[in-house]
Amino acid sequence: MSPAKKTSVNLISWRFALVSVMLVLVFAALIARAAYLQVIEPDKARSENAKRTVRVETVRVQRGMIFDRNGKELAVSVPVVSVYADPKALDKALTKKVLRKARRNGEDSQALADNAAELSARKQAFYQDEVRWRELADVLQIKQQKIDKRLRDNPARRFVYLKRQVTPAVANYIRQMRLPGIHLLDESKRYYPNGEVTAHVLGVTNIDGIGIEGIEKLYDKALTGTEGRRTIRKDAQGREVQVLAEEERVEPEDVHLSIDLRIQAIAYQALKSAVLTYQATSGSAMVVDVHSGEILAMVNSPSFNPNDMSDAAPYKRRNRAITDLFEPGSTLKPLAVLAGLDHGVIQADDTINTYPGWMRLNGGLVKDERNHGEMTLREILKISSNMGVAKISQMLPKEYFVGLYQQVGFGEDTGTMMIGESSGLFYPNRRWSDFEIATLSYGYAVSVSTAQVARLYATFGAGGISRPLTIMKQNDPVPGERLFREEDALAVVEMMESVFEKGGTASNVIVDGYRAAAKTGTSEKAIAGGYGDEYVGYFAGVAPVSDPRLAVVVMINEPGGDVYYGGHTAGPVFAEIVSNALRILNVAPDKDRVAYLKRPDNDS
């Protein structure tokens, strides 16, 4: 073999050996790297793999619905879309566009990328020259500067809301604009079909769907449910290839209230009309089923539209029926009469001597407008005699009389468990003078809510059985606690029917078709050091007298003008609610319609 040929063979062998060694080293390095990643430090590899392939999807749940007792929707959730931005993605897209333009213009794109100040200035100019960003501000009805601030203040952020809960039309328009870094997020919004009629009972949710008032807050956990989660693995094309974990969503519960939407609407319209007519500061009304303690209506005026909170001032959002406290005045006089019957110091057919129409007790003066002399219990309630009930109160042991007011629910919650309910102001354990006992008998020295008065009258209507009030529909009503003998409670109910007769404090009030038993109340509002010039008008009662079904209480706070008595301001509201509510419940009329429509001053 020639030297040249031998040299060529040696060179080939050497090259082959070199290539073989290089291949071995490469494979060895790969094997070592694989072993390092999989044996020595496997968590990092798994983490990097998971970042690229594993995704967590949320299985959303709609908030539960709220229904009235008949299945009518009171609160529902509707799908909406929110607009959010990814500032980091936007910054990245602007950077690409600026560098691409620089290359087209023959500039050194790498030098531009290294010059942070110049790059930032060009991105800002590129952004401001883009017409679509101005269109975005217009369609969202947000100032351009505000959007610019959110997008440009922190380019490293990955999520920032631009506007929550936009209409589908706006969402479709933004989707078609295809702006970099701008995305749409499916959400839900609470909608209240009946607006201001049920606003105080239902309350509202915040923009994130969390209950912050009323039933929405009270039953927030049950209404919310729990979102589900799916952990999946996707391939390079975004296709789902494996389900790694799955958490089932917990469906929210629906809430069924005791409210009857038909009665609620009637009560609200009647109350609102009275508040406007008498230029009152506010008003509230409640309707209670005496057999179960279920609240069929709870309304307040002024109210607010929970679908548009722009005009929902705090004073409009307060559920006055359970929060506001007033001295109930003469609406408590039937309780004083019932106390006398219950303790046995008087009988239903007894008379009380109120001569001379006034008396002094511990330096305090109790009086009627004039001397009525001897009066029956029925007449005492008919004309609302302070002297009559004060005389009865003085016959009773103080401990018994004061304790009875505590037993009927004054000084404690009514049982609704609603947010913000007040237990009232009543201090049974202090020392009571004879004069204070007398004032207690005609509704002073105690401050109560409309709900507490409604509970008392529901006790009258139920024949002396006291039940806690409830805002939830009841399939099996609470048995309740008997406080009074049935014959005594029903005797007082029949006595209260007299207020609608000629000469009674509600002779101007006509309850169409039904016998009603009620009591008017007009109390002066307490101020520092005594009482002022403002009044609260009450009208509370039960119907029908022949077989009580409903207890209704109406309160008109600070009526303007010269008409402020409860019989005039709250009485017509009571009559409208009672007559319509009983018809809705298919309760048969218990009084001749034609005869009942005769005016009290009509002798024919």
C-alpha positions in Angstrom: 0.0 0.0 0.0 1.4 3.3 -1.1 2.1 5.9 1.6 -0.5 8.3 0.2 -3.2 5.6 0.4 -2.2 4.6 3.9 -2.4 8.2 5.0 -5.9 8.5 3.6 -7.1 5.4 5.4 -5.6 6.6 8.7 -7.4 9.9 8.2 -10.7 8.2 7.7 -10.2 6.0 10.7 -9.3 9.0 12.8 -12.3 10.9 11.6 -14.6 8.0 12.3 -13.2 7.6 15.7 -13.6 11.3 16.4 -17.3 11.3 15.2 -18.0 8.1 17.2 -16.5 9.7 20.3 -18.5 12.9 19.8 -21.7 10.9 19.3 -21.0 8.9 22.5 -20.3 12.1 24.4 -23.5 13.7 23.1 -25.6 10.7 24.0 -23.8 10.5 27.3 -24.6 14.1 28.0 -28.2 13.6 27.0 -28.5 10.6 29.2 -26.8 12.4 32.1 -29.1 15.4 31.6 -32.2 13.1 31.5 -31.0 11.3 34.6 -30.4 14.6 36.4 -33.9 15.9 35.5 -35.7 12.7 36.2 -33.8 11.3 39.2 -31.9 14.2 40.9 -34.3 17.1 40.2 -37.6 15.7 38.8 -39.9 18.3 40.4 -38.6 21.1 38.2 -39.2 19.1 35.0 -42.7 18.3 36.1 -43.3 21.9 37.0 -42.1 23.1 33.6 -44.1 20.5 31.8 -47.2 21.4 33.8 -46.9 25.1 32.9 -47.1 24.1 29.3 -49.7 21.4 29.3 -51.8 21.4 32.5 -54.8 23.8 32.7 -57.3 24.3 35.5 -60.9 25.0 34.3 -63.6 26.5 36.6 -67.1 25.0 36.3 -69.2 28.0 37.2 -72.5 27.9 39.0 -75.3 30.5 38.8 -76.5 32.0 42.1 -79.7 30.4 43.4 -83.1 31.9 42.8 -85.4 33.5 45.3 -89.1 32.7 44.9 -92.3 33.9 46.7 -94.6 31.4 48.3 -96.4 30.7 45.0 -93.2 30.1 43.0 -93.0 33.6 41.4 -89.4 34.7 40.7 -88.2 37.5 43.0 -84.5 37.3 42.3 -82.7 35.7 39.3 -79.3 35.6 37.8 -78.8 36.6 34.2 -75.6 36.0 32.1 -73.5 39.1 31.4 -70.0 39.8 30.1 -67.2 41.7 31.7 -64.3 43.3 29.8 -60.8 42.9 31.1 -57.3 43.5 29.9 -54.0 41.7 30.0 -51.5 44.6 30.1 -48.5 42.3 29.7 -49.9 40.8 26.6 -50.7 44.2 25.2 -47.2 45.4 26.0 -45.7 42.4 24.2 -48.0 43.0 21.1 -47.0 46.6 20.9 -43.3 45.7 21.2 -43.6 43.3 18.2 -45.4 45.9 16.1 -42.8 48.6 16.8 -39.9 46.3 16.1 -41.5 45.0 12.9 -42.1 48.6 11.7 -38.5 49.4 12.5 -37.2 46.5 10.4 -39.4 47.6 7.5 -37.9 51.0 7.7 -34.3 49.6 7.6 -33.5 50.3 11.2 -31.6 48.1 13.6 -34.4 46.4 15.5 -32.0 44.9 18.0 -30.5 48.3 18.9 -34.0 49.6 19.3 -35.0 46.8 21.6 -32.0 47.5 23.8 -32.9 51.2 24.1 -35.7 50.9 26.6 -36.6 54.6 26.7 -36.9 54.9 22.9 -38.8 51.7 22.7 -41.3 52.8 25.3 -41.8 56.2 23.6 -42.5 54.5 20.3 -44.9 52.0 21.8 -46.8 54.9 23.4 -47.0 56.7 20.1 -48.1 53.5 18.4 -50.8 53.0 21.0 -52.1 56.6 20.8 -52.3 56.5 17.0 -54.5 53.4 17.0 -58.1 54.5 16.4 -59.5 51.3 17.9 -58.4 52.2 21.4 -60.5 55.4 21.2 -63.4 53.4 19.9 -63.0 51.0 22.9 -63.3 54.0 25.3 -66.4 55.3 23.5 -68.2 51.9 23.5 -67.4 51.4 27.2 -68.4 54.9 28.0 -65.1 55.4 29.9 -62.7 58.3 29.5 -59.7 57.5 27.3 -57.3 58.7 30.0 -58.8 56.2 32.5 -58.3 53.3 30.2 -54.8 54.4 29.3 -53.9 54.6 33.0 -55.2 51.0 33.6 -53.4 49.6 30.6 -50.0 51.5 30.9 -49.4 52.0 34.6 -48.2 48.5 35.2 -47.3 46.6 32.0 -46.4 43.5 34.0 -49.9 42.9 35.3 -51.9 40.0 33.7 -55.5 41.0 34.7 -57.3 44.3 35.1 -61.0 45.0 34.7 -62.0 47.7 32.3 -65.8 47.4 32.8 -68.0 44.9 34.5 -71.3 43.5 33.3 -71.7 45.1 29.8 -74.6 44.3 27.5 -74.3 41.5 24.9 -74.3 44.1 22.1 -71.2 45.9 23.6 -69.5 42.5 24.2 -70.0 41.4 20.5 -68.7 44.8 19.3 -65.5 44.5 21.4 -65.1 40.9 20.3 -65.1 41.9 16.7 -62.5 44.7 17.3 -59.8 42.0 18.1 -57.7 44.3 20.2 -54.5 42.8 21.6 -54.7 42.0 25.3 -58.4 42.7 25.6 -60.6 39.8 26.6 -64.2 39.0 27.6 -65.2 37.1 30.7 -68.6 35.4 31.2 -70.2 36.4 34.5 -73.7 36.7 35.9 -75.7 39.6 37.3 -78.5 39.6 39.8 -81.8 40.9 38.5 -84.9 41.7 40.5 -88.1 41.5 38.4 -90.2 43.4 40.8 -87.8 46.3 41.5 -88.7 48.5 44.4 -91.7 46.4 45.5 -89.5 43.7 47.1 -86.3 45.6 47.5 -86.1 45.8 51.3 -86.9 42.2 51.8 -84.6 40.8 49.2 -81.7 43.2 49.6 -79.0 43.3 47.0 -75.7 41.7 46.0 -72.5 43.5 45.2 -70.9 43.4 41.7 -69.2 40.1 42.5 -72.5 38.4 43.3 -72.1 38.4 47.1 -75.1 39.2 49.2 -74.7 42.4 51.2 -78.3 43.1 52.4 -81.6 41.4 53.2 -82.3 37.8 52.2 -79.4 37.9 49.8 -77.0 38.3 52.7 -78.9 36.2 55.2 -78.9 33.2 52.9 -75.7 34.1 50.9 -74.0 30.8 51.6 -77.0 28.7 50.5 -77.6 30.8 47.4 -73.9 30.8 46.3 -73.1 27.1 46.0 -69.5 26.1 45.2 -67.8 26.2 41.8 -66.4 23.0 40.3 -62.8 22.6 39.1 -61.3 20.4 36.3 -57.5 19.9 36.1 -56.7 18.7 32.5 -53.7 18.2 30.3 -53.7 19.6 26.8 -51.4 18.9 23.8 -49.6 21.4 21.6 -52.8 22.0 19.6 -54.8 22.8 22.7 -56.8 19.6 22.7 -57.7 17.9 25.9 -55.9 14.6 26.3 -56.2 13.7 30.0 -58.4 14.7 33.0 -56.0 14.8 36.0 -58.5 15.8 38.7 -62.1 16.9 38.9 -64.1 18.5 41.7 -67.8 18.4 41.3 -69.6 21.7 41.7 -72.1 22.1 44.5 -75.3 23.4 43.1 -76.8 26.4 45.0 -80.1 26.2 46.8 -83.2 28.1 45.9 -84.9 30.1 48.6 -88.7 30.1 49.0 -90.0 33.0 51.0 -93.3 33.3 52.8 -94.0 36.6 50.9 -97.0 36.6 48.6 -96.0 38.8 45.7 -99.6 39.8 44.9 -100.2 41.0 48.5 -96.7 42.6 48.6 -97.5 44.7 45.5 -100.9 45.8 46.8 -99.4 46.8 50.2 -96.5 48.7 48.6 -98.7 50.7 46.2 -101.2 51.6 49.0 -98.4 52.6 51.4 -96.5 54.6 48.8 -99.6 56.5 47.9 -100.3 57.4 51.5 -96.8 58.6 52.1 -97.0 60.8 49.1 -100.5 62.0 49.8 -99.7 63.0 53.4 -96.2 64.2 52.6 -94.8 61.8 55.3 -91.2 61.2 55.9 -91.6 57.4 55.6 -93.9 54.5 56.2 -94.0 50.7 56.6 -96.6 48.0 56.5 -96.7 44.3 57.3 -99.2 41.5 56.6 -98.9 38.3 58.7 -100.8 35.0 58.5 -102.1 34.6 62.1 -102.2 30.7 61.8 -98.5 30.3 60.9 -96.7 33.5 61.7 -95.6 33.8 58.0 -95.0 37.3 56.7 -97.1 37.7 53.5 -96.0 41.2 52.9 -93.3 43.6 54.3 -93.0 46.9 52.6 -91.5 50.3 53.2 -91.6 53.7 51.6 -89.5 55.3 50.3 -87.9 52.4 48.5 -85.2 52.0 45.8 -84.6 50.1 42.6 -82.1 47.3 43.3 -81.5 47.0 39.6 -80.1 50.5 39.5 -78.3 51.6 42.7 -77.4 55.0 41.4 -80.3 56.5 43.4 -80.3 54.1 46.3 -79.4 56.5 49.2 -78.8 54.8 52.6 -82.1 56.2 54.0 -84.0 54.5 51.2 -82.4 51.2 51.7 -83.2 50.8 55.4 -85.9 48.1 56.1 -87.9 50.3 58.4 -90.4 47.6 59.3 -87.8 45.8 61.4 -85.2 48.6 62.1 -87.1 51.8 63.0 -88.5 52.1 66.6 -91.4 54.2 67.7 -93.7 54.4 70.7 -96.8 52.6 69.4 -99.3 54.7 71.3 -103.0 53.5 71.4 -102.3 50.3 69.4 -101.3 48.7 72.7 -104.6 49.5 74.5 -106.1 46.2 73.5 -103.2 44.4 75.3 -104.1 46.3 78.5 -107.7 45.2 78.3 -106.6 41.6 77.5 -104.3 41.7 80.5 -107.2 42.6 82.8 -109.3 39.8 81.4 -106.4 37.3 81.6 -105.7 38.2 85.3 -109.4 38.1 86.2 -109.6 41.7 87.6 -112.3 42.5 85.0 -114.9 40.7 82.9 -115.8 41.3 79.3 -119.1 42.9 80.2 -117.7 45.1 82.9 -117.7 48.9 82.9 -114.9 51.3 84.0 -115.6 54.6 85.7 -113.3 57.2 84.1 -114.8 60.2 86.0 -113.7 63.0 86.0 -111.7 62.3 82.8 -108.3 62.7 84.4 -106.2 61.6 87.3 -102.7 62.2 88.8 -100.3 59.4 89.5 -96.9 60.1 91.1 -97.1 63.7 89.8 -97.9 62.7 86.3 -101.3 63.5 84.6 -103.4 60.9 82.8 -106.4 62.3 80.9 -108.9 62.0 78.1 -110.0 64.8 75.9 -113.2 65.0 77.9 -115.0 63.2 80.7 -116.7 60.0 79.4 -117.8 58.7 82.9 -118.8 55.0 83.0 -117.6 53.1 79.9 -117.7 49.5 78.8 -114.5 47.8 77.6 -115.8 48.0 74.0 -116.4 51.8 74.4 -112.9 52.3 75.9 -111.3 50.8 72.7 -113.9 52.5 70.4 -113.0 56.0 71.5 -109.4 55.1 72.6 -109.7 56.2 76.2 -106.4 56.7 78.1 -108.3 56.8 81.4 -110.0 53.5 80.7 -106.9 51.4 80.1 -104.9 53.3 82.8 -107.5 52.4 85.4 -107.3 48.8 84.3 -103.5 48.8 84.6 -103.7 50.1 88.2 -105.8 47.0 89.1 -103.0 44.6 88.0 -99.7 43.6 89.8 -96.9 45.5 88.3 -94.7 42.4 87.8 -97.5 40.6 86.0 -98.3 43.6 83.8 -94.7 44.4 82.8 -93.9 40.7 82.4 -96.8 40.3 80.0 -95.4 43.0 77.7 -92.2 41.0 77.6 -94.0 37.8 76.9 -95.7 39.1 73.8 -92.3 39.9 72.3 -91.4 43.5 73.2 -87.6 43.8 73.9 -86.7 40.8 71.7 -86.4 39.9 68.0 -89.6 38.7 66.3 -88.0 35.6 64.9 -87.4 36.6 61.3 -83.6 36.5 61.8 -83.4 39.2 59.2 -80.3 41.4 58.9 -80.6 44.6 61.0 -83.7 43.7 63.0 -84.0 45.7 66.2 -85.3 44.1 69.4 -86.8 47.4 70.5 -86.4 49.4 73.7 -88.1 47.8 76.8 -86.6 47.4 80.2 -88.9 45.2 82.3 -86.5 44.7 85.2 -86.3 48.3 86.3 -88.6 49.9 88.9 -91.9 51.1 87.5 -93.9 53.9 89.0 -97.7 53.9 88.9 -97.6 56.7 86.3 -95.2 54.8 84.1 -97.4 51.7 84.3 -100.4 53.9 83.2 -98.4 55.3 80.2 -97.3 51.8 79.3 -101.0 50.8 79.0 -101.6 53.3 76.3 -98.4 52.7 74.3 -95.7 54.9 75.9 -92.5 54.0 77.9 -91.8 51.3 75.2 -90.4 51.6 71.7 -91.2 48.9 69.2 -90.9 48.1 65.5 -93.7 47.6 63.0 -92.8 43.9 63.0 -93.2 43.6 66.8 -96.7 45.2 66.6 -97.6 42.8 63.8 -96.6 39.9 66.0 -98.8 41.1 68.8 -101.8 41.4 66.6 -101.1 38.0 65.1 -101.4 36.7 68.7 -104.8 38.4 69.0 -105.9 36.9 65.7 -104.6 33.4 66.7 -106.8 33.3 69.8 -104.0 34.1 72.2 -101.3 31.9 70.7 -97.9 33.6 70.1 -95.7 32.5 67.3 -92.4 33.8 66.1 -92.6 35.6 62.7 -90.9 34.0 59.8 -90.0 35.2 56.3 -89.5 31.7 55.0 -92.4 29.6 53.6 -93.5 27.0 56.2 -94.9 23.6 55.3 -95.4 22.8 59.0 -96.1 26.0 61.1 -94.5 26.4 64.5 -97.0 25.2 67.2 -96.6 28.5 69.1 -97.1 29.3 72.8 -100.5 30.0 74.3 -100.3 33.2 76.3 -104.0 34.0 76.7 -107.3 32.1 76.9 -108.9 31.9 73.5 -112.2 33.3 74.7 -110.5 36.4 76.2 -108.4 37.0 73.0 -111.4 36.7 70.7 -113.5 38.9 73.0 -110.9 41.7 72.7 -110.9 41.2 68.9 -114.7 41.7 68.8 -114.3 44.8 71.0 -111.8 46.3 68.5 -114.5 46.0 65.7 -116.1 49.0 67.4 -113.5 51.5 66.1 -115.1 51.4 62.7 -118.5 52.3 64.1 -120.0 55.8 64.2 -118.1 57.7 66.9 -115.1 55.4 66.7 -111.6 56.5 66.0 -111.7 54.9 62.5 -115.3 55.7 61.5 -114.0 57.1 58.2 -112.4 53.7 57.3 -114.4 51.2 55.3 -113.1 47.6 54.8 -115.0 46.4 51.8 -116.9 43.2 52.4 -115.2 42.0 55.6 -115.6 42.6 59.3 -112.3 43.9 60.7 -111.0 44.5 64.2 -108.4 47.2 64.6 -106.9 49.9 66.8 -105.7 53.3 65.8 -102.6 54.9 67.3 -101.1 58.4 67.2 -98.0 59.0 69.2 -95.8 62.0 69.6 -92.2 61.5 68.7 -89.7 61.7 71.5 -86.9 64.3 71.4 -84.2 65.3 73.9 -86.0 66.4 77.0 -89.5 65.4 76.1 -91.7 65.3 73.0 -91.7 67.3 69.8 -94.2 68.4 67.2 -93.9 65.3 65.0 -96.2 62.4 65.1 -96.4 58.7 64.1 -99.7 57.3 62.9 -100.4 53.6 63.4 -103.3 51.4 62.3 -103.2 47.7 63.4 -105.8 45.0 63.3 -107.0 41.6 62.2 -109.6 40.3 59.8 -112.0 38.8 59.2 -113.5 39.0 62.7 -115.6 35.8 62.3 -112.5 33.7 61.7 -109.2 35.8 61.8 -106.8 35.1 59.0 -104.6 38.1 58.7 -102.9 40.6 61.0 -102.1 43.9 59.3 -100.1 46.8 60.6 -99.5 50.2 58.9 -97.2 52.9 60.2 -97.0 56.5 58.7 -94.0 58.4 60.1 -94.1 62.2 60.4 -97.1 63.1 58.1 -97.0 66.7 57.0 -99.9 69.2 57.4 -102.7 69.1 59.9 -103.8 65.6 59.2 -101.7 63.2 61.3 -104.0 60.9 63.2 -103.5 57.2 62.5 -107.1 56.7 61.6 -106.8 59.2 58.8 -103.3 58.5 57.5 -102.8 54.8 58.0 -106.4 53.6 58.2 -107.2 53.8 54.4 -104.0 51.8 53.7 -105.1 49.2 56.2 -108.6 48.9 54.5 -107.1 48.6 51.0 -104.6 45.9 52.0 -107.1 43.9 54.1 -109.9 43.8 51.5 -107.7 42.9 48.6 -105.5 40.5 50.4 -108.4 38.4 51.8 -109.9 38.2 48.3 -106.6 37.1 46.9 -106.5 34.3 49.5 -110.1 33.3 48.6 -111.4 34.2 52.1 -115.2 34.5 51.9 -116.7 37.9 52.9 -118.2 37.8 56.4 -120.3 41.0 56.2 -123.1 42.1 53.8 -121.4 44.2 51.1 -124.3 46.6 50.4 -124.9 47.3 54.1 -121.2 47.7 54.8 -120.7 50.3 52.1 -123.0 52.7 53.8 -121.2 55.6 55.3 -121.1 55.9 59.1 -122.9 59.2 59.0 -125.7 57.7 56.8 -128.6 56.9 59.1 -130.7 55.3 56.3 
